[in-house]
Amino acid sequence: MTRLLLLSAVVLLALAGWHLADPFSFSSGSSITVEGTSNVRSWTCTTSGVTGTANAATSAAGWTGLSALTVTVPVSSLDCRNRTMNNHLRNAFNAGANPSIRFTLSNARVAAPSGGRFTVQANGTLAMAGQSRPVTVTATGQRAGAGVRFTGSVPVTMSQWGMRPPTALGGTMRTGDRVTVRFDVTLGS
């Protein structure tokens, strides 16, 4: 009897357009940008070297749950369009010993889809520059073809992660300690 009830529930959910857990991976065109300031001008470093996977429950309106997510960004893929800044930023992240920035989901809360958009509050562990810490990331999701596009940003204070903000010219050029990490990624099945 219990199996029959469970099977009936699964069939009803499928007929209603719900999927219990679909696997997703990052599509080409996904990017992460690190934006910062210096005592001379602002700077931006971008990467499209974003990889990872997610398992999500979906409906016709959007995601209704998120049960797994990993995101990996190779530090060497961050491009500031300036070789000197590339080297300084990669050194700040201690890229030799810690070649990747990685987020691993612990749990998530997905707000009910409205008007084709929904919000995900993802709690997990961020590992970068040789340290791992719990973080909360909030993202806005929206259907994009066969996938879902997520956008958002996370402030990061480099010194709180044991990173020394990059300097140049004997310290006369200094970057700000706080950077903003913006993401514009698409997950497709």
VEXLO-725860 format. One record per residue: x, y, z of N, C-alpha, C in turn; residue number from 1. Coordinates in pm, 1 decimal. Layout:
! residues N
+----------+----------+----------+----------+----------+----------+----------+----------+----------+-----+
:     n.px :     n.py :     n.pz :    ca.px :    ca.py :    ca.pz :     c.px :     c.py :     c.pz :   k :
+----------+----------+----------+----------+----------+----------+----------+----------+----------+-----+
:        X :        Y :        Z :        X :        Y :        Z :        X :        Y :        Z : NUM :
...
+----------+----------+----------+----------+----------+----------+----------+----------+----------+-----+
***
This chain:
! residues 189
+----------+----------+----------+----------+----------+----------+----------+----------+----------+-----+
:     n.px :     n.py :     n.pz :    ca.px :    ca.py :    ca.pz :     c.px :     c.py :     c.pz :   k :
+----------+----------+----------+----------+----------+----------+----------+----------+----------+-----+
:     82.2 :   -119.2 :      0.0 :      0.0 :      0.0 :      0.0 :     86.7 :    125.8 :      0.0 :   1 :
:    194.1 :    125.4 :     82.9 :    283.8 :    240.3 :     89.7 :    350.1 :    264.8 :    -45.2 :   2 :
:    393.1 :    156.5 :   -112.1 :    455.9 :    171.4 :   -244.2 :    358.3 :    229.9 :   -344.8 :   3 :
:    234.2 :    187.4 :   -338.2 :    133.5 :    237.9 :   -429.0 :    110.5 :    387.1 :   -406.4 :   4 :
:    107.0 :    431.8 :   -281.0 :     90.5 :    573.7 :   -250.9 :    209.9 :    655.0 :   -300.2 :   5 :
:    329.9 :    603.2 :   -277.6 :    451.0 :    671.7 :   -322.4 :    453.6 :    681.0 :   -474.8 :   6 :
:    423.1 :    572.6 :   -541.8 :    419.7 :    572.5 :   -687.5 :    314.2 :    670.9 :   -738.6 :   7 :
:    199.9 :    674.4 :   -676.2 :     94.3 :    768.8 :   -715.4 :    141.1 :    912.5 :   -699.5 :   8 :
:    210.6 :    942.2 :   -589.5 :    260.8 :   1078.4 :   -566.6 :    361.0 :   1117.7 :   -673.9 :   9 :
:    451.1 :   1027.6 :   -709.9 :    551.3 :   1055.6 :   -813.6 :    483.1 :   1080.7 :   -947.6 :  10 :
:    384.7 :    999.0 :   -982.6 :    312.9 :   1015.5 :  -1108.9 :    239.2 :   1149.0 :  -1111.2 :  11 :
:    172.6 :   1185.3 :  -1000.8 :    102.1 :   1313.5 :   -995.2 :    197.8 :   1431.2 :  -1010.0 :  12 :
:    313.6 :   1424.7 :   -943.7 :    412.4 :   1531.9 :   -957.2 :    462.6 :   1542.3 :  -1100.8 :  13 :
:    488.1 :   1429.5 :  -1163.5 :    535.5 :   1431.0 :  -1302.6 :    430.0 :   1490.4 :  -1394.6 :  14 :
:    304.2 :   1453.6 :  -1374.0 :    197.4 :   1509.4 :  -1456.4 :    181.5 :   1658.8 :  -1434.7 :  15 :
:    211.9 :   1707.4 :  -1314.2 :    199.9 :   1849.9 :  -1284.9 :    319.8 :   1929.2 :  -1335.9 :  16 :
:    418.0 :   1862.6 :  -1394.8 :    534.9 :   1932.6 :  -1447.6 :    648.7 :   1943.2 :  -1346.9 :  17 :
:    643.4 :   1868.8 :  -1239.8 :    749.1 :   1871.5 :  -1138.0 :    847.9 :   1759.2 :  -1164.6 :  18 :
:    974.0 :   1788.0 :  -1136.2 :   1078.9 :   1687.2 :  -1143.5 :   1144.1 :   1682.1 :  -1006.3 :  19 :
:   1169.4 :   1562.1 :   -956.9 :   1219.8 :   1550.0 :   -820.6 :   1363.8 :   1596.5 :   -807.0 :  20 :
:   1452.6 :   1560.4 :   -894.8 :   1591.2 :   1607.4 :   -886.3 :   1658.6 :   1588.0 :  -1020.6 :  21 :
:   1680.1 :   1697.0 :  -1091.1 :   1747.0 :   1693.2 :  -1220.2 :   1892.2 :   1735.1 :  -1202.1 :  22 :
:   1985.5 :   1669.6 :  -1273.8 :   2125.6 :   1714.3 :  -1269.5 :   2146.8 :   1830.4 :  -1367.5 :  23 :
:   2225.4 :   1927.1 :  -1327.2 :   2257.0 :   2043.4 :  -1409.2 :   2407.9 :   2063.8 :  -1408.6 :  24 :
:   2459.6 :   2127.3 :  -1513.5 :   2600.8 :   2166.7 :  -1516.5 :   2609.6 :   2305.7 :  -1579.8 :  25 :
:   2722.2 :   2372.5 :  -1558.5 :   2739.6 :   2508.2 :  -1608.1 :   2755.4 :   2508.7 :  -1759.3 :  26 :
:   2685.8 :   2600.8 :  -1823.0 :   2690.3 :   2615.2 :  -1968.1 :   2802.6 :   2711.1 :  -2006.9 :  27 :
:   2847.3 :   2699.3 :  -2131.7 :   2946.3 :   2795.1 :  -2180.1 :   2884.1 :   2933.9 :  -2175.8 :  28 :
:   2963.9 :   3033.4 :  -2154.6 :   2914.1 :   3169.0 :  -2140.9 :   2894.6 :   3210.0 :  -1996.2 :  29 :
:   2901.5 :   3113.8 :  -1903.9 :   2894.1 :   3147.7 :  -1762.4 :   3021.5 :   3222.5 :  -1723.9 :  30 :
:   3005.7 :   3326.0 :  -1641.4 :   3124.9 :   3403.3 :  -1604.0 :   3117.3 :   3449.7 :  -1459.0 :  31 :
:   3234.0 :   3468.5 :  -1403.7 :   3250.4 :   3526.1 :  -1270.8 :   3347.7 :   3641.5 :  -1285.0 :  32 :
:   3314.4 :   3753.9 :  -1222.5 :   3395.3 :   3875.0 :  -1230.7 :   3432.9 :   3919.5 :  -1090.4 :  33 :
:   3559.0 :   3956.4 :  -1072.6 :   3606.3 :   4014.9 :   -947.3 :   3632.0 :   4162.5 :   -975.3 :  34 :
:   3563.4 :   4249.5 :   -900.0 :   3577.9 :   4394.1 :   -918.8 :   3638.8 :   4454.4 :   -793.1 :  35 :
:   3734.6 :   4542.6 :   -813.8 :   3798.6 :   4607.5 :   -700.6 :   3839.7 :   4749.8 :   -733.4 :  36 :
:   3900.8 :   4811.3 :   -636.0 :   3947.2 :   4948.7 :   -651.6 :   4096.1 :   4954.2 :   -617.7 :  37 :
:   4156.9 :   5065.2 :   -650.3 :   4294.1 :   5091.7 :   -608.9 :   4303.9 :   5241.6 :   -583.2 :  38 :
:   4420.7 :   5284.8 :   -537.5 :   4437.5 :   5428.4 :   -516.3 :   4456.6 :   5502.8 :   -648.3 :  39 :
:   4455.0 :   5429.6 :   -761.2 :   4468.8 :   5491.5 :   -893.5 :   4339.2 :   5480.8 :   -973.2 :  40 :
:   4282.0 :   5360.1 :   -981.9 :   4158.3 :   5339.0 :  -1058.1 :   4096.3 :   5205.1 :  -1018.6 :  41 :
:   3973.7 :   5183.7 :  -1064.4 :   3908.0 :   5056.3 :  -1038.7 :   3961.1 :   4951.7 :  -1136.7 :  42 :
:   3940.6 :   4825.3 :  -1104.5 :   3988.3 :   4717.4 :  -1189.6 :   3886.1 :   4604.0 :  -1189.6 :  43 :
:   3893.3 :   4522.1 :  -1294.2 :   3802.2 :   4409.5 :  -1310.9 :   3879.2 :   4291.4 :  -1367.2 :  44 :
:   3856.2 :   4174.0 :  -1308.8 :   3912.7 :   4049.5 :  -1359.9 :   3796.5 :   3953.0 :  -1383.2 :  45 :
:   3798.2 :   3884.3 :  -1496.0 :   3686.2 :   3798.3 :  -1533.7 :   3735.4 :   3659.7 :  -1570.8 :  46 :
:   3650.2 :   3561.7 :  -1550.2 :   3678.9 :   3426.8 :  -1597.0 :   3552.5 :   3362.6 :  -1651.7 :  47 :
:   3570.1 :   3284.2 :  -1754.8 :   3461.0 :   3200.0 :  -1803.1 :   3494.5 :   3054.2 :  -1774.4 :  48 :
:   3599.2 :   3032.6 :  -1692.6 :   3643.2 :   2899.0 :  -1656.3 :   3566.7 :   2843.4 :  -1537.6 :  49 :
:   3436.3 :   2860.6 :  -1536.7 :   3351.0 :   2815.8 :  -1426.5 :   3304.2 :   2674.3 :  -1456.1 :  50 :
:   3325.8 :   2582.9 :  -1361.3 :   3274.9 :   2446.9 :  -1376.6 :   3199.8 :   2408.8 :  -1250.8 :  51 :
:   3118.1 :   2307.7 :  -1262.4 :   3044.6 :   2259.6 :  -1146.7 :   2917.2 :   2189.7 :  -1187.0 :  52 :
:   2848.0 :   2140.1 :  -1084.8 :   2722.6 :   2069.1 :  -1107.0 :   2623.8 :   2104.6 :   -997.3 :  53 :
:   2496.7 :   2077.6 :  -1025.8 :   2389.9 :   2100.5 :   -927.9 :   2283.3 :   1994.3 :   -946.7 :  54 :
:   2214.6 :   1962.9 :   -839.4 :   2095.1 :   1879.5 :   -844.9 :   1981.2 :   1964.3 :   -792.6 :  55 :
:   1876.5 :   1976.3 :   -871.8 :   1766.5 :   2064.3 :   -834.1 :   1632.2 :   2000.6 :   -866.4 :  56 :
:   1535.9 :   2029.4 :   -781.6 :   1397.0 :   1993.9 :   -809.3 :   1338.4 :   2109.4 :   -888.4 :  57 :
:   1265.6 :   2078.3 :   -993.8 :   1215.0 :   2183.2 :  -1081.9 :   1065.7 :   2169.2 :  -1106.1 :  58 :
:   1008.5 :   2278.0 :  -1149.6 :    870.1 :   2278.8 :  -1198.1 :    870.4 :   2362.7 :  -1325.4 :  59 :
:    755.9 :   2374.5 :  -1388.1 :    747.6 :   2455.4 :  -1509.7 :    781.3 :   2601.4 :  -1481.8 :  60 :
:    761.5 :   2647.9 :  -1357.7 :    786.0 :   2788.1 :  -1323.2 :    931.6 :   2815.5 :  -1285.0 :  61 :
:   1007.9 :   2714.1 :  -1249.8 :   1146.8 :   2734.9 :  -1208.2 :   1191.2 :   2629.5 :  -1109.9 :  62 :
:   1300.9 :   2655.4 :  -1044.4 :   1352.0 :   2561.0 :   -945.7 :   1269.1 :   2570.3 :   -819.2 :  63 :
:   1245.9 :   2456.7 :   -757.1 :   1170.9 :   2453.7 :   -632.3 :   1256.5 :   2402.3 :   -517.4 :  64 :
:   1374.2 :   2350.3 :   -546.7 :   1465.1 :   2300.7 :   -444.4 :   1603.3 :   2279.9 :   -502.2 :  65 :
:   1702.7 :   2283.6 :   -417.0 :   1842.0 :   2263.2 :   -456.1 :   1905.3 :   2171.2 :   -353.8 :  66 :
:   1948.5 :   2052.6 :   -397.5 :   2001.4 :   1954.7 :   -303.0 :   2152.5 :   1938.4 :   -310.5 :  67 :
:   2215.2 :   1983.7 :   -418.8 :   2360.3 :   1973.2 :   -431.3 :   2409.8 :   2081.7 :   -525.2 :  68 :
:   2527.2 :   2136.2 :   -496.1 :   2589.1 :   2236.1 :   -583.0 :   2737.1 :   2242.7 :   -551.1 :  69 :
:   2818.0 :   2234.1 :   -654.9 :   2961.2 :   2262.4 :   -642.7 :   2997.8 :   2358.0 :   -755.4 :  70 :
:   3082.0 :   2455.4 :   -723.2 :   3130.4 :   2552.3 :   -820.4 :   3281.5 :   2560.5 :   -803.8 :  71 :
:   3353.7 :   2548.0 :   -913.8 :   3499.6 :   2556.3 :   -909.4 :   3547.6 :   2658.0 :  -1011.9 :  72 :
:   3639.3 :   2745.4 :   -968.1 :   3698.9 :   2845.7 :  -1055.6 :   3851.1 :   2835.7 :  -1040.8 :  73 :
:   3922.7 :   2800.5 :  -1146.5 :   4068.8 :   2801.7 :  -1139.3 :   4118.6 :   2946.1 :  -1124.6 :  74 :
:   4201.7 :   2970.9 :  -1025.8 :   4255.3 :   3105.8 :  -1003.6 :   4330.0 :   3153.0 :  -1127.8 :  75 :
:   4398.9 :   3062.1 :  -1194.2 :   4477.1 :   3100.1 :  -1313.3 :   4389.4 :   3145.8 :  -1428.9 :  76 :
:   4257.9 :   3119.8 :  -1421.2 :   4169.6 :   3161.7 :  -1530.3 :   4121.1 :   3306.0 :  -1513.5 :  77 :
:   4145.5 :   3367.8 :  -1397.3 :   4106.1 :   3507.9 :  -1377.5 :   4192.9 :   3596.7 :  -1466.1 :  78 :
:   4129.4 :   3675.6 :  -1550.5 :   4201.8 :   3760.1 :  -1644.5 :   4165.0 :   3906.4 :  -1620.9 :  79 :
:   4266.1 :   3985.7 :  -1584.2 :   4247.7 :   4129.0 :  -1557.3 :   4283.1 :   4214.7 :  -1678.1 :  80 :
:   4315.7 :   4151.2 :  -1789.2 :   4358.6 :   4219.9 :  -1911.7 :   4485.2 :   4302.1 :  -1889.5 :  81 :
:   4563.1 :   4257.2 :  -1793.2 :   4689.3 :   4322.9 :  -1761.2 :   4776.8 :   4217.2 :  -1695.0 :  82 :
:   4886.6 :   4179.7 :  -1760.2 :   4969.5 :   4070.2 :  -1711.5 :   5019.9 :   4095.3 :  -1569.9 :  83 :
:   5059.0 :   4218.7 :  -1538.6 :   5109.5 :   4249.6 :  -1405.1 :   4999.4 :   4230.6 :  -1300.8 :  84 :
:   4878.8 :   4280.8 :  -1328.6 :   4768.1 :   4264.0 :  -1234.9 :   4729.2 :   4118.1 :  -1223.0 :  85 :
:   4732.0 :   4043.1 :  -1334.8 :   4704.5 :   3899.4 :  -1328.5 :   4797.6 :   3833.0 :  -1228.1 :  86 :
:   4926.2 :   3860.7 :  -1239.3 :   5024.5 :   3799.2 :  -1149.4 :   5000.1 :   3840.1 :  -1003.9 :  87 :
:   4973.2 :   3968.2 :   -980.4 :   4950.0 :   4015.6 :   -843.3 :   4825.0 :   3951.7 :   -782.0 :  88 :
:   4717.2 :   3944.5 :   -860.3 :   4593.9 :   3886.1 :   -808.0 :   4611.5 :   3737.0 :   -781.1 :  89 :
:   4675.7 :   3667.3 :   -871.7 :   4698.0 :   3523.3 :   -852.7 :   4788.6 :   3498.3 :   -732.5 :  90 :
:   4888.4 :   3584.8 :   -711.5 :   4971.9 :   3572.0 :   -591.5 :   4890.6 :   3596.9 :   -464.6 :  91 :
:   4799.0 :   3693.9 :   -468.4 :   4715.2 :   3722.2 :   -351.3 :   4630.6 :   3600.1 :   -315.3 :  92 :
:   4582.3 :   3529.1 :   -416.2 :   4503.8 :   3408.0 :   -392.8 :   4592.2 :   3287.3 :   -362.5 :  93 :
:   4724.6 :   3307.8 :   -363.8 :   4819.7 :   3199.8 :   -338.4 :   4792.0 :   3083.9 :   -433.8 :  94 :
:   4783.0 :   3117.8 :   -561.7 :   4740.3 :   3022.0 :   -662.6 :   4831.4 :   2900.6 :   -674.7 :  95 :
:   4958.9 :   2913.5 :   -639.8 :   5048.4 :   2798.5 :   -649.7 :   5005.7 :   2685.6 :   -557.1 :  96 :
:   4976.3 :   2718.6 :   -433.2 :   4936.0 :   2618.2 :   -334.9 :   4785.5 :   2593.3 :   -336.4 :  97 :
:   4708.8 :   2690.3 :   -383.3 :   4562.4 :   2682.3 :   -383.1 :   4510.5 :   2722.1 :   -520.6 :  98 :
:   4517.2 :   2629.0 :   -617.5 :   4488.6 :   2666.2 :   -755.9 :   4342.1 :   2693.8 :   -788.4 :  99 :
:   4249.9 :   2665.1 :   -697.0 :   4108.2 :   2683.5 :   -728.0 :   4033.5 :   2753.6 :   -615.6 : 100 :
:   3927.2 :   2819.7 :   -652.8 :   3827.7 :   2872.8 :   -560.5 :   3709.4 :   2777.4 :   -574.1 : 101 :
:   3656.5 :   2731.6 :   -460.8 :   3551.6 :   2628.7 :   -467.1 :   3440.9 :   2658.4 :   -367.0 : 102 :
:   3316.4 :   2647.5 :   -413.7 :   3199.3 :   2658.6 :   -326.6 :   3128.2 :   2524.4 :   -327.7 : 103 :
:   3094.8 :   2474.5 :   -207.4 :   3021.2 :   2349.2 :   -193.3 :   2897.5 :   2375.2 :   -108.0 : 104 :
:   2782.5 :   2341.7 :   -160.2 :   2655.5 :   2366.2 :    -93.1 :   2637.2 :   2277.4 :     29.4 : 105 :
:   2587.0 :   2337.7 :    137.1 :   2543.7 :   2261.8 :    254.4 :   2392.1 :   2246.9 :    253.0 : 106 :
:   2320.9 :   2358.9 :    231.0 :   2175.2 :   2356.8 :    220.1 :   2130.1 :   2482.4 :    147.7 : 107 :
:   2007.0 :   2480.2 :    102.5 :   1955.4 :   2594.8 :     26.7 :   1806.2 :   2612.1 :     52.6 : 108 :
:   1765.0 :   2735.6 :     36.6 :   1623.1 :   2769.0 :     43.5 :   1588.0 :   2837.6 :    -88.1 : 109 :
:   1486.6 :   2785.2 :   -153.7 :   1443.5 :   2840.2 :   -282.0 :   1306.7 :   2904.6 :   -261.8 : 110 :
:   1297.6 :   3034.0 :   -291.4 :   1170.1 :   3104.7 :   -281.4 :   1080.6 :   3063.2 :   -396.9 : 111 :
:    951.8 :   3060.3 :   -373.8 :    856.0 :   3020.2 :   -476.7 :    871.5 :   3108.6 :   -600.2 : 112 :
:    875.4 :   3048.5 :   -718.8 :    887.5 :   3127.4 :   -841.0 :    771.6 :   3225.2 :   -857.2 : 113 :
:    805.2 :   3345.0 :   -905.9 :    703.7 :   3447.9 :   -929.8 :    743.7 :   3526.5 :  -1053.6 : 114 :
:    656.1 :   3530.6 :  -1151.0 :    684.3 :   3606.3 :  -1272.3 :    804.8 :   3554.5 :  -1348.3 : 115 :
:    831.3 :   3425.1 :  -1339.9 :    944.4 :   3366.9 :  -1410.4 :   1076.7 :   3380.3 :  -1337.3 : 116 :
:   1077.3 :   3444.0 :  -1220.2 :   1200.1 :   3460.3 :  -1141.4 :   1184.6 :   3392.7 :  -1006.3 : 117 :
:   1296.7 :   3355.3 :   -948.3 :   1296.1 :   3300.4 :   -814.1 :   1430.6 :   3330.2 :   -748.8 : 118 :
:   1435.3 :   3319.2 :   -618.8 :   1556.8 :   3348.9 :   -543.8 :   1604.4 :   3222.9 :   -472.2 : 119 :
:   1735.5 :   3203.2 :   -474.1 :   1796.6 :   3092.1 :   -402.2 :   1890.6 :   3150.2 :   -297.6 : 120 :
:   1874.9 :   3106.5 :   -174.1 :   1969.4 :   3141.1 :    -68.6 :   2047.9 :   3014.1 :    -39.7 : 121 :
:   2174.3 :   3013.0 :    -80.4 :   2258.5 :   2894.8 :    -70.7 :   2359.5 :   2911.2 :     42.2 : 122 :
:   2357.1 :   2819.1 :    136.8 :   2454.8 :   2816.1 :    245.5 :   2555.4 :   2706.4 :    213.4 : 123 :
:   2683.1 :   2737.9 :    229.6 :   2783.5 :   2637.4 :    198.6 :   2920.1 :   2678.7 :    246.5 : 124 :
:   3019.6 :   2609.1 :    195.5 :   3158.5 :   2634.4 :    232.8 :   3232.3 :   2690.3 :    112.0 : 125 :
:   3297.4 :   2804.2 :    132.8 :   3381.1 :   2864.4 :     29.9 :   3525.8 :   2837.5 :     67.9 : 126 :
:   3600.3 :   2780.0 :    -25.2 :   3742.3 :   2751.7 :     -3.5 :   3822.9 :   2834.1 :   -102.6 : 127 :
:   3912.7 :   2919.3 :    -49.2 :   4001.7 :   2996.9 :   -135.3 :   4120.5 :   3043.5 :    -52.8 : 128 :
:   4231.5 :   3063.4 :   -117.8 :   4353.5 :   3114.0 :    -54.2 :   4392.8 :   3031.9 :     67.7 : 129 :
:   4366.6 :   2902.1 :     61.8 :   4408.5 :   2813.1 :    170.3 :   4316.2 :   2812.0 :    290.8 : 130 :
:   4201.8 :   2877.0 :    283.2 :   4106.8 :   2878.7 :    394.5 :   3969.9 :   2833.2 :    346.6 : 131 :
:   3893.1 :   2777.0 :    438.5 :   3755.3 :   2736.7 :    410.9 :   3666.2 :   2798.6 :    516.7 : 132 :
:   3556.9 :   2859.5 :    471.1 :   3464.6 :   2926.1 :    563.7 :   3320.8 :   2907.8 :    517.2 : 133 :
:   3227.5 :   2909.9 :    613.9 :   3086.6 :   2908.0 :    574.8 :   3046.0 :   3043.8 :    517.5 : 134 :
:   2968.0 :   3042.3 :    411.0 :   2917.1 :   3164.7 :    349.4 :   2772.7 :   3142.1 :    305.3 : 135 :
:   2701.6 :   3251.6 :    288.2 :   2567.5 :   3248.3 :    231.5 :   2568.1 :   3331.0 :    104.0 : 136 :
:   2519.8 :   3272.4 :     -2.4 :   2514.1 :   3338.6 :   -132.4 :   2367.6 :   3345.4 :   -174.7 : 137 :
:   2323.5 :   3463.8 :   -212.9 :   2187.5 :   3480.8 :   -263.3 :   2194.8 :   3506.0 :   -413.1 : 138 :
:   2114.9 :   3430.3 :   -488.2 :   2114.2 :   3442.5 :   -634.0 :   1971.8 :   3456.2 :   -684.6 : 139 :
:   1956.2 :   3530.8 :   -791.9 :   1828.3 :   3542.4 :   -860.4 :   1832.4 :   3451.2 :   -981.6 : 140 :
:   1733.7 :   3364.6 :   -994.2 :   1727.1 :   3271.2 :  -1105.9 :   1614.0 :   3304.7 :  -1200.2 : 141 :
:   1635.5 :   3271.8 :  -1326.9 :   1533.4 :   3293.5 :  -1428.5 :   1555.8 :   3192.7 :  -1540.1 : 142 :
:   1449.0 :   3135.8 :  -1590.8 :   1460.5 :   3041.3 :  -1701.9 :   1532.9 :   3107.7 :  -1818.4 : 143 :
:   1621.9 :   3031.8 :  -1882.2 :   1695.8 :   3079.2 :  -2000.0 :   1705.3 :   2962.4 :  -2097.3 : 144 :
:   1610.9 :   2954.0 :  -2188.1 :   1606.9 :   2841.2 :  -2280.4 :   1581.5 :   2713.0 :  -2203.4 : 145 :
:   1668.4 :   2614.7 :  -2222.4 :   1654.2 :   2487.1 :  -2152.2 :   1720.2 :   2489.9 :  -2014.7 : 146 :
:   1783.2 :   2601.1 :  -1979.1 :   1853.0 :   2610.3 :  -1851.5 :   1796.9 :   2719.4 :  -1762.9 : 147 :
:   1874.3 :   2751.6 :  -1661.2 :   1837.8 :   2857.3 :  -1567.8 :   1958.7 :   2948.0 :  -1549.6 : 148 :
:   1936.4 :   3078.9 :  -1565.0 :   2042.8 :   3178.7 :  -1549.5 :   2036.4 :   3235.0 :  -1408.1 : 149 :
:   2152.4 :   3238.7 :  -1340.8 :   2162.3 :   3293.1 :  -1206.2 :   2255.6 :   3413.0 :  -1205.8 : 150 :
:   2214.5 :   3518.5 :  -1136.9 :   2299.0 :   3636.2 :  -1120.4 :   2301.8 :   3674.2 :   -972.6 : 151 :
:   2408.8 :   3739.6 :   -933.8 :   2421.5 :   3787.3 :   -796.6 :   2562.1 :   3835.4 :   -770.8 : 152 :
:   2587.7 :   3875.8 :   -647.9 :   2721.0 :   3921.2 :   -609.6 :   2746.8 :   3889.3 :   -463.8 : 153 :
:   2875.5 :   3881.1 :   -431.2 :   2919.8 :   3850.5 :   -295.0 :   3035.8 :   3943.7 :   -262.3 : 154 :
:   3026.8 :   4020.1 :   -152.1 :   3141.8 :   4101.6 :   -112.0 :   3246.3 :   4013.6 :    -43.1 : 155 :
:   3372.3 :   4040.2 :    -68.8 :   3482.2 :   3966.2 :     -7.0 :   3585.6 :   4065.9 :     42.1 : 156 :
:   3624.1 :   4054.2 :    167.5 :   3734.0 :   4134.0 :    222.2 :   3857.0 :   4044.2 :    222.9 : 157 :
:   3953.9 :   4076.3 :    138.0 :   4069.1 :   3988.4 :    117.2 :   4144.9 :   3959.2 :    245.6 : 158 :
:   4168.1 :   4060.9 :    328.6 :   4247.2 :   4038.2 :    450.4 :   4178.6 :   3941.4 :    546.0 : 159 :
:   4045.6 :   3931.9 :    541.7 :   3975.2 :   3836.5 :    627.0 :   3996.9 :   3693.1 :    581.9 : 160 :
:   4046.6 :   3675.4 :    462.4 :   4078.4 :   3543.1 :    409.1 :   4228.7 :   3517.6 :    410.2 : 161 :
:   4302.8 :   3603.7 :    478.7 :   4447.3 :   3587.0 :    486.4 :   4519.6 :   3630.4 :    360.7 : 162 :
:   4451.7 :   3702.0 :    272.8 :   4514.0 :   3750.1 :    149.5 :   4565.4 :   3891.1 :    170.9 : 163 :
:   4676.7 :   3918.4 :    109.4 :   4731.0 :   4053.5 :    112.3 :   4689.6 :   4122.9 :    -16.1 : 164 :
:   4613.1 :   4232.2 :     -7.0 :   4571.2 :   4301.0 :   -129.4 :   4692.9 :   4338.4 :   -214.5 : 165 :
:   4684.0 :   4317.6 :   -345.7 :   4797.3 :   4343.7 :   -434.0 :   4847.5 :   4488.4 :   -427.7 : 166 :
:   4979.1 :   4501.2 :   -441.6 :   5043.7 :   4632.3 :   -450.6 :   5139.9 :   4629.1 :   -569.0 : 167 :
:   5181.2 :   4747.3 :   -612.3 :   5279.0 :   4758.4 :   -720.6 :   5362.2 :   4883.9 :   -698.6 : 168 :
:   5470.7 :   4894.0 :   -772.3 :   5560.5 :   5009.3 :   -767.1 :   5604.0 :   5040.3 :   -623.9 : 169 :
:   5652.2 :   4936.8 :   -557.8 :   5703.5 :   4954.4 :   -421.7 :   5596.4 :   4993.0 :   -321.1 : 170 :
:   5471.7 :   4959.4 :   -349.8 :   5362.7 :   4989.1 :   -257.6 :   5292.8 :   5121.1 :   -283.9 : 171 :
:   5339.7 :   5197.4 :   -384.1 :   5273.0 :   5325.1 :   -412.2 :   5136.5 :   5304.2 :   -478.9 : 172 :
:   5120.2 :   5191.1 :   -549.0 :   4988.4 :   5153.9 :   -602.3 :   4934.9 :   5042.6 :   -513.5 : 173 :
:   4816.8 :   5063.8 :   -456.5 :   4756.4 :   4965.1 :   -366.2 :   4611.7 :   4939.2 :   -406.9 : 174 :
:   4574.8 :   4813.2 :   -408.9 :   4434.6 :   4781.6 :   -432.5 :   4360.1 :   4790.2 :   -300.4 : 175 :
:   4229.4 :   4811.5 :   -309.6 :   4145.8 :   4811.4 :   -191.1 :   4133.4 :   4671.0 :   -135.1 : 176 :
:   4105.9 :   4661.5 :     -6.3 :   4095.3 :   4532.5 :     61.1 :   3964.9 :   4461.1 :     25.3 : 177 :
:   3862.4 :   4536.0 :     -7.1 :   3730.9 :   4476.9 :    -34.3 :   3708.5 :   4467.5 :   -185.1 : 178 :
:   3664.8 :   4349.2 :   -229.5 :   3630.6 :   4327.1 :   -369.5 :   3487.2 :   4274.7 :   -376.3 : 179 :
:   3429.7 :   4282.9 :   -493.2 :   3296.7 :   4227.2 :   -515.8 :   3308.0 :   4118.8 :   -621.6 : 180 :
:   3258.9 :   4001.0 :   -588.0 :   3257.1 :   3889.7 :   -682.6 :   3116.0 :   3882.3 :   -740.4 : 181 :
:   3105.3 :   3904.4 :   -870.8 :   2975.4 :   3898.8 :   -939.2 :   2970.5 :   3772.2 :  -1024.2 : 182 :
:   2854.0 :   3712.1 :  -1028.2 :   2840.0 :   3593.0 :  -1111.7 :   2719.4 :   3605.9 :  -1203.2 : 183 :
:   2736.8 :   3554.2 :  -1322.3 :   2631.9 :   3547.5 :  -1423.8 :   2651.5 :   3412.1 :  -1490.4 : 184 :
:   2583.2 :   3312.1 :  -1435.9 :   2606.3 :   3174.7 :  -1478.2 :   2475.1 :   3110.7 :  -1522.1 : 185 :
:   2486.6 :   3018.1 :  -1615.4 :   2369.5 :   2944.6 :  -1661.8 :   2394.3 :   2796.7 :  -1638.1 : 186 :
:   2296.7 :   2734.3 :  -1573.7 :   2300.6 :   2590.5 :  -1549.9 :   2199.8 :   2524.9 :  -1642.5 : 187 :
:   2246.0 :   2423.7 :  -1715.6 :   2158.6 :   2351.9 :  -1807.7 :   2163.5 :   2202.7 :  -1779.5 : 188 :
:   2059.7 :   2133.7 :  -1820.6 :   2057.2 :   1987.8 :  -1797.0 :   2114.5 :   1911.8 :  -1913.8 : 189 :
+----------+----------+----------+----------+----------+----------+----------+----------+----------+-----+
***
